Amino acid sequence: MKKITRACAIMLGAALLVIVTLSLDKDNKRFEISKGLDIFATLFREVNLLYVDEVQPEKMVQDGIDAMLKNLDPYTVFYPESRMDEFNMMMTGEYAGIGSIIRKKGDHVIIWEPYKDSPAHKAGLLPGDKILAIDGQEMKGKSVEEVSALLKGQPNKELLLKLERVGGTKPVEKRLVREIVQLPAIPYHGMIGTKTGYIYFTSFTDKAAENLRRVILDLKNRGAESLVLDLRGNGGGLLDQSVEIANFFIPRGLPVVSTRGKVKQWDKEYQTRNNPIVPDMKLAVLIDRASASASEILAGALQDYDRAVIIGERSFGKGLVQTTRDLTYNTKLKVTTAKYHVPSGRCIQALDYSHRNPDGSVGAIPDSLVKPFHTKAGRVVYDGGGISPDVKVEPENYTKLTRELVAKDLVFDFVNEYAVTRPTVPPPASFEVTDEMYNAFKTFLNTREFEYETASQLLLGRLEEAVLAEKYHEQVAGQLEKLKADLGHSIDRDLALFREEIASVLADQFMERYYMQAGVIEYLTRHDRDILKALEILSDEAAYRAILPGPTRPDATPGMDQKN
């Protein structure tokens, strides 16, 4: 009895020691927080009071907060009251403005792309329009942010824009009224072929699932027996929307994603709650390196349940969950609180923000820490690096010439000038770049005196400099001259050599100029390699089933490889 009592006493003493230690740790942590805040407030007060020049207190605080959060991850962000419009647009896709993408070009900001049926579109604003003034205020030298702040604001307010138009001889004025602009989560959907529906899906905003449900049923009513869901470039959004959308394709009662973080009572598993609307429709999902967050939750869940063929590139690899916290003075904090895990148990987070390199950079999850997991059918998938596609399609590798033409806005400028005298081109369903269009583009480049240098020429120039510096020039002069001749190029030759590639970029710009974003996407459904690969697989039952076999056993569930 005494031994038991003594053991109990020892255990009780150890427990009390742990409790006291934890309590002291908490007290120390509270003290350090209180101490840090006191030092910050004191320092701020003294600098504001004594610094030799006037300071901007609000900016100092904002800079301090930004610097503090910079050491965490790029998704933990403080939103002051002045950025509430940006926050609300991220959540809902809505903002009050004119409805146009704008960009800096030279000394002015220009209209790059008006959204369909927006105030900018209804007022007749065109791509390439240079914004000279807003309500009489000159815009020369203003940044994109400064111009954007004037174009956005209180809805139903009239604005007067003074514009310089491509091909015009004098400025034009346009009156338009700010409206609530809703950025569509689904800019385009339609049939590709007779039995396959296509959906271009751009963001998981608060009404995304509702809109997608309507679109899927529409395509089904139009005869779609299979579906291509394009998540390329979709940076994500609201987690609950990805869960609801996954439920369109997989049965009720299945886990879609679970979140695990520091605050264990916040850990949660999200399951499907309804019967799917298309449980058996063949499905292909397109992803690329810009598909992130909610896009990866959806693609990962569909892959883990062997419900869709995933096609394209490896996704971004963002497995972090953010929670929004209301702060004082109408400010907000979007803070990373957890990591998410798709049904197999894998977390697809690719970067380790908690363990930085000595230089402060962030490293990728090393291969030695990447673990194998199993889909429902027993296929092996891996964590730690985004969602890897079932069918990989290499991204287009554009030549230096094409990249230069786009970077210098020459494709954009040419199409806008072309449209001045040619008000129409064939619709997206039949459009192709003709010889007349391409020759007009070559003539346009001559007027701009366009020149460019290839990467191989740049390297050759550096080689020649090194040879001269090391006094080997006489010995290798002949070889250098031959290399110059072999690597030399002419604009005309390269425009002929790379016509197909350049024409595809021109076609995108033509469609955007004449038919806006929906026209670009409709044109791509006939030419895009990922879409064509999806169509090929969906139309071949054997190819589809070779990728997505049935489960190895009726009760199989996604999970981690138990041998590891």
N, C-alpha and C positions, 0 to 999 in steps of 0.2 A: 504493500500500500504506500509506504514511504517513497519507494522508487517512482511509482506513478505520480505521486504528488510532486516530487522533485522535478520530474520530466515536464509535468504540466506547468510548474512554476517557471522552468527554463523557457518553455514555449511561449508562455504569457509574457515573460520579460522580453523575449525576442520580438514578439508582436508589438509590444509597447514601444520598443526601440525603433522599429520600422515606422510606426505611426508618428512618433516624435520626429524622426528624421524627415519623413515626408512633409510633416507640418512645417518643420524648419525650412525645408527646400521651398515650399510654397511661400512662406513668409519672406525668404530671401529674394524669390522671384518678384513678389509684389513690391518689395523695397527697391529692387533694381529698376522696375518699371516706373515707380513713383519718382525715384532719383533722376532717371533719364528725362522724364517729362518736365521736372522742375528745372533741370539744367537747360533744356531746350527753351523753355519759356523765359528764363532769366537771360540767356544769351540773346534771344530774339529781341527782348525789351531793350537791352543795352545797345545792341547794334542799331536798332531803329531810333534810339534816342541820341546816340553819340556819333554815328558814322558821319564822316566829313561831307558827303553828298547825300542828296535825298534818295531814299530807297523806296521800293514798291513792296509794302508789307504783304499784300495778297500774293504777289508773284514769288516772294521769298518763301512763304509757307508752301505754295504749290511746288516749287522746286525742291524743297526739303522733303515733302511727301513723295514726290516722284523718285528722288534719289534713294529714299528708304525702300520703296517697293521694287526698285530696279534690281535689287539683290535677290529677289524671290523668283518670280517667273513672269513672262510677258502678259499673262492673263489676269493677274491681280492688279486692278486698276482703280484709282480714285477718280470719281466724277464730281467736280464742283458744280454748283448750280448753273454756271454758264454752259455746261456741256450736257445738260439734261435732254436737249433735243437729240443729241447724238446717241445717248443711252436709250431713249425711247424708240428711235429708229432701229437700233440694233435688236430690240425686243419685238417690235411690231412690224417693222418695215415701213413705218409711216413717218412723214415729216411734212412741215408746211413750207412750200417753196414753189419754184417754177417747174421742177421736174426735168432736169437735164444734167448730164455729166459735163463738167467744165475742166479745162486744162490750160496751163500756162504755155504761151507760144510767143517768144520774143518779149516785147514790153507789155503785152496785154494778155488777158485771159480770154479764151475763145469757147464757144459752144462746141463741144465734141460730139455729143449725141443727145438729142431730145428724146424723152420717153414718150411712147405712143399715148395719145389722148391727154397728155399733161398740158398745163398752161403754156409751156414753151412750144409744144407741138401745135396747139390750137391757135397760138399767136403767129405761127409761121416762122419760128426761129429755125435756122438751118445749120448743119455741121459746118464749121469754119467761120461762122459769124464772129467777128471780133467785137468784144464789149468795150465801147469807148467811154460810155458814161451810164450811171444808174441814178435816176431822179436828179439829173444835172450835175452829179458828182463825178469828176474825171477819174477814170480807172487805170490810166497809164502808170505802170510801175507797181500796181497793186498785186499782192499775192493771191493765190487761189483761195486761201482761207479768208482773206479780207473781202474778196468779191462774194464768196459763198455766204458770209455773214450778212451781206446786204440783200442777197437773193432769197435767203430763208428768213422766216420770222412770222409775224402775225398773219394768219390766213385772212382771205378776203380783202387784203390791202392791194391797191393798184400800184404797179411799178411802171416807170417809163424808161425803156432801154434805148440807148443810142448805139447803133451797130455799124460796123464796116463790113459789107458783104462781098464775098468773092465774086469778081466780075462786075461789081458795081462801081459807078463813077463818083457817087457822093453818099454820105451816111444816110442810113434809114432809121426811123424811129418805130418802136413797137410798144404798144401798151398791153400789159397782161396783168392778171390778178392772181396773187398767191392762192394756192389751194392746198388741202391736205393731199399729199401724194402718197400713194400706196405702191411700194415696190413689189411687183408680183413674185411670189415664190415659184410660180410656174409660168415663165414667159412664153412657152410654146408647148403644145402637144398635138399629135396628129398620127395618121397611119403611115407606116412605111411598108410598102407591099400591101397585099390584100388581107393578111391575117395577123399583122404585128403592129401593136401600138407603141408610140414613142413619147416619152415625157422628159422634158428638160426641167430639172428641179434645182433651184439655186439657193434656197435658204430655209431653215427650220424656224420660221417666225410663228407667232401665236395662232395663226389661222392656216398654217401649212397643211396639217392633216385633213382638215375640212375641205380645203381646195383640192388636195390630191385625191381624196375619196370621190369627189364629183368628177374629176378628170378620168379616173380609172373606169368608173361606171359608164361614162360617155364613150370611151374607147371600146369597152366591152359591147355596148349597144351598137357600135359601128362595125362589129364583126371581129374584133381583136381576140385571137386565141393565145397570143403570147405578148409579152411586154418588155420593152427596154426602158429602164429607169436610169437616167443620166445624172450622176452625182458629181461629175467632174467640175472642179472649181467651187463646189459647195463647201463653204467653211464651217457649216454647222449652225448652231442656234440652241433652241430649247430642247432639253433632254426628253421631256414628256411627249413632245411631238414625234420624236424618233420612235418612242415606244408605241404610240398609237398607230403610226404608219407601219411598223413591223407587224402589228396585229392584222393589217389588211391581208397579209400573206400566210401567217402561221396561226395555229389554233389557240383557243382560249386557255388560260391557265399556265402558260409557259413563261419562264424567266427570259427577259430580253437583255437586261443590264442590271448590275448591282454596283453600288457605290460604297467605298470603304475609305474612311479617313481618321483623323485624330479623335474627333468627338464621336465615340462609338454609338451613342444613341441616335446619331444622325445617319448611321449606315442603313442602307435600304436596298431592297430588291424590287425591281419594277417588272411586273408580269402583264401579259396580255389579259384583257378582261372581256373581250367580245369574240363572237365567231368571225372568222375572216371573210372578207367579201370576195376574194379570188383565191381560194385555197389550192386550186389545182392549175391555175394558169402558169404556163412556162414563163420564167423570168430571168432576164439578164440585167445586171447592175454594172454601170460604167463608173470607174473611179480613176483619179490621177493623184499626183503629188500634192494637189491643193484641196483634195477631199479630206475634211477634218472633223473631229469632235462628233456631233450628232450624225454626220454622214458615215463616220466609221462605226458608230454604234449600230446603225441600221445595216450597213454592209456586213459587219462582223456577225450580227445575229442571224442574218439570212444565210451567211456562209456556214455558221456553226450548225444550223438546222438543215443544211444541204438543200436550201429552198431556192437558191438563185446561183447562176453562174456569174462570178465576179470577173470582170474584164477590164484591162487597161494597165495602169502603173500601180506601184505600191503607194498607199495613201500616206498622208502627212505624218501620222503618229502622235495625235494629241489625246491622251487618255486621262486628262485632268478635268475635274468637275468644278464649276464656279457657283458660288452662292452670292446673291445680292443682299447686302445689309444696308438699311437706312441709317444715315448719320444725321447729325444736327445741321441746321441751316440749309435744309433741302439739298443735301449732298448724299452721295451713295458710294459704297465700296463694293466692287465685284472681286471676291476673294476666292482663291483656289482652296477648297475644303476637303476634297477627296480625289481618289482615282477610281475610274470605272472599269468594270470587268464584264466582258461579253459572256454569253451562256457557257462557253467551254471553260471559263475561268481565267482566260488570258486578259492581261492588260496590255493595250497596244501602245502605251506611252513610249516614245522613241528617245526622248532626251531626259537626262537626269539633272534637274535643276537643283536638287538638294546637295549634290556633290560636284562642285565646280573645279575646273582645272586651275593650276596656280596662277594663270594669267586672267582668271575670271570668266573664261569662256565655258560653255556647257558642252559636255561630251555625250555621244550617243551611248545607249545601253550596249555594253560589250557583248560579243557573240557568246562568250563563256557563261553569261548570265541568262541567255535566251533559252526558254524551255519549250518543249513540244507539248501540244494539246491535241485532243481528238474532236472532230465534228461528230454529229449523231451517227453518220454512216461509217465512222472510223477513219476518215481522212485526217492526215496530220497537218496541223496548223501551228503557228508559232506566235509567241508574244514579243513585246519589246521593240517593235519596229513597224507599226502601222498594220494595215490589212494588205496582205499580199494577194494579188489576183490569182484566180484559177487559170486564167488565160492571159498571158502577158502580151501587151502590144507596145512595142518601143515607140517613144515619142518622136515626133517629126524633128529631124536634125537639119535645120535650115542653114543654107550657105551664108558666108559672110556678106555677099552681095544683098541677099534678101533681108538680112538683119539690118544692114545699113539703110536700105530703102525705107524700112519701117521706122527705124530709130530717128531718121531725119524728116519724118512726116511726109515723105515724097509720095507715097501711095495715097495717103489721106488728102494731100493737096491736089494731086492729079484728079482724083475722082470728083472732088468738089468743083474743080474747074470744068471738067467734062460735063457735069450736070447742068452747068449754066446754059449751055446751048442744046442739051439733049434731055428733055424733061422726063423721058421714060426709057426703061430698058425691059427686056423680057422678065417675067415673074420668076421667083426662085425655083419653081418646079421644072423650068426649062432653061434657065439662064446658063450661058457659058461665055467666057471671055473670047471674043472674036478677034480675028487678025486685025480688023480695023481698030479695035480698042487697044490692042497690044502695040500696034505701030504708033498710035496716038500717044501712048505712054512713053515710048522710046523718044519721040519728038519732044515731049514735055521734058524729059531728062536732059536732052541737049540744050534746051533753053535755060535750064538750071545749072548747066556746066557741072553736072554731077561726076565726082571722082571718088574712088575708094581704093584702099590698099588691103590686099589679102594678108592673112596671118603668116603665110609662108614668105611673102615679100618682106614683112616686118622683121621676121627672124633672119632672113638673108641680109637685110641691112645691118642688123646687129652683128652678124657673122663677119661682114666686110669690115665694120669698125674694129672688131677684135683682131682680125688679120692684119689690118694696117697698124694697130697699136703694138702688135707683137712682131712686126716687120717680116711677115711671111707673104706679103702681097705679091711680090715678084714670082714666087714659086707657084702660087695657086691662081694667078690672075686669069688664066685661060678657063679653069674650071668654074670660077666665079661668073665669068661672062656667059658661059654656057647655061649655068643655073639661072641667071637673070633672063636669058632668052626662053628657057623652058618654063619658068614660073611666071613670066610676064603675061599680062592679060589685057584685053580691050573690053570696054563696056559693051560694045555691039556683040562681040563673040560670047561674052558671058550671059547677056540677055537672051541670046539664042539658045545657049547651052542649058540654061536653067529656066527656060520659058514655062514649063509645066508648074514648077514650084512657085514662081513669081505670079503666074496667072491665078493660082489658088488664093494667094494673099490679096490680089486685086479683086477677085470675085467676092471675098468676104467684105471688102470695103464698099464695093458696088451695092451689095445687098443691104448693108447697114445704111448707106446713104439714101437708097430708094425705098427700102422696105423695112427699115429699122431692125431691132434685135430679132424679132420673130422671123424676118426674112433671112437673116444670117443662119439661124438654126435650121430652117426648112431647107435651105441650100445644102447645109452640111449633112443632112440626112441622106443625101445622094452621093456624098464624096468622102465623108469622114471614115477613117480606117477602123476606129473602135466600133462605130455604129454598124459598119458593114460586116465586121467580124461577129458582132452580136446577132445580126440578121442571119448570117450563115449558120451559126450554131443553133439558133432557135428553129430554123427551118429544117434541120437535120436531126430527127429523133435519136438516131444512134449516137451522133456526136454529143448531143445534150445529155443522154443517159450515161455516156462514157465518163463524163465529168461529174455528174450527180447520181451515183448509184443509190439504191435503196439502203436503209439502215442494215447493219450487220445482224441485228436481232431486234425483235419488235419493241423491247423495252430499252433500247440503247438511248443514252443521253449524251450530249456533249460533255467533255471533261478533259482533265489533264491526264497525260500519259502516266499511268501508275508505276511504270518501270523506272521513272525518273524522279 
